[in-house]
Amino acid sequence: MLQIDSLCIEFRQERARVAAVRDVSLALAPGECVGVVGESGSGKTQTFLAAMGLLGRNALVSGSIRFEGRELLAAATSELNRVRGARLAMIFQDPMTSLTPHLTVGVQMAEVLVCHAGLSWTAAKRKALDMLQTVRIADAARRMRQYPHELSGGMRQRVMIGMSLLCEPALVIADEPTSALDATIHVQVIELLAAMRREFRMAIALISHDLGAVHALADRVVVMYAGRVVECAPATAIFAHPRHPYTAELLRCAPNLSAARLNRMPSITGQPPDPAEVLPGCAFAARCARADARCRIERPLLVQSGGAAQAACHHPL
Amino acid sequence: MIRYLLKRIAGAVPTLFIIITLTFFLVRAAPGGPFDQEQSLPPEIVANLQAAYGLDQPAWIQYRRYLTALLHGDFGPSYKYKDFTVTGLIAQGLPLSLTLGGVAMALALALGIPAGVFAALHHDSAAGYATMSLAVVGIAVPSFVVLPFLGLIFGIDLHWLPVAGWEPGSVKHLVLPVITLTLPPLAYIARLTRGGMLEVMQSHFVRTAFAKGLPTRTVIWRHALRPALLPVAGYLAPAVATIMTGSLVVESIAGLPGVGRYLVQGALNRDYTLVMGMVIVYSALLISAGLLVDLLYAWLDPRVRLAH
């Protein structure tokens, strides 16, 4: 359904070109939930912004993103506008800044249906109200008339989720849907996404730092590092037995109760490489305990590494 | 809302009072008096005149008398325009000045906002740069250059419009003064709109609007424009002041019988009551503009609460 092939994204900056995504290929099947994990700057969000046609004007994109038989990278804005919001929807990280401050919740939801389904405003608002109830917002009729700042963070994210589902899309991209919310709300939002997935049967691309959320929701996990996919495996397999040393480190650093005290929180030592730099070898080599001379000069390719898992490592675990 | 308005209007009273008091004593502190002329009058006549207008009394008695009269809506007699009251003079000229300023303000907004949006959307193209270069010219060239220049082209060369002068009810005579008065605020509004728009187009909610598949024009007019206009709203009160002072110059160059000349001539002639009257009218206008701006803010961004 979504097929990304050899996607490269570079950003033109004043002097240099900075590569954010380097030769990424990945696919989503209908109804599948793929978790995309990696540190900030690993290119996971940029990959999906490219699919939405939302990259800045200074982005240079090559490769191919096909969605339901359409090439999105070559699509004109008008063609893209028939897809995004309708078949392909996106939920953003910060629901406070991602909703228009001067429009009521009702207007912001209804306009999606007015635009894509050609409904009248009255009919669209009726459907929007139904959707607010579906995403379990209490007192939905009143919320429809309110502005985003009058809602709590968790409620705003429910509005975002409901808004994305109005046209029953085939794929919802959720870009760190819990990161900007209070920790107490995380579980509720993830549970809502899971419930919505059961109800609407859409595919989800869950971009997240939150391995707990990925564990709860994803069928398959894609791990990105420095603009490349370094591991891709079924969720059960990757959590039980990570192949790439970077994935293993990420799992080790996932907070859990036994490491609750901050001074005992594990972290990956070192920094990701400068995105303006072109390294001949493995980008993780400088931080990897298993790296040897070969890792520094020869880039490992993403290959089969036991079962359905793929890893880009010369020395997989 | 109504409570808020009443509160704000009540709050304007002390402001006006302070302005009146300061102006009252400042104009009197200036050297000279209303009856100074090139050929000085005999001292007895001056004394008589001063007694007739109460100017021989101590300043604080004059002040008390002025305030009492003012509370009854009486701005007093003009010292220079014999047989005219200040109220009469202002009532004569104000409609023309308000028309001039009001039309200029409306035009500046109606043209400046679309120009700014256009420049923002084409910010990396020649058309965008051209719009903004024109705006800089609009801000930089003073009205006493623009008006004669326009008069030269449209009046003397093309004979389309009168260069100056006034006939009651004539629209033709207002065209060039209005254009002259419009240009500086128009240019400013275009620049502010462009800046606001450029910033808002980078914001997350605009990205969401695009992600929803809305057509670009819907994203711009429904989602981006209102927050982009916040800087413009902030400029409106200074814009009213710019147009007021602009009209002093424009009215006198174009020979329009508005109230602008009364402020300048009144001050030069030491026509105390006329200056006071003009200051009160202009202050009231500016204070109202400020109130309007606050209401506008609340409309542009519902997070702004009117009750402080």
Interface residues (C-beta under 8 A of the other chain):
Chain A: M52 G53 L54 R57 T77 S78 L80 N81 R82 V83 R84 G85 A86 A89 M90 F92 D94 T97 S98 L99 T100 P101 H102 L103 E111 V112 C115 H116 Y147 H149 M160 M163
Chain B: D124 S203 H204 F205 R207 T208 A209 F210 A211 K212 G213 L214 P215 T216 T218 R222 H223 R226 P227 L300 D301 P302 R303
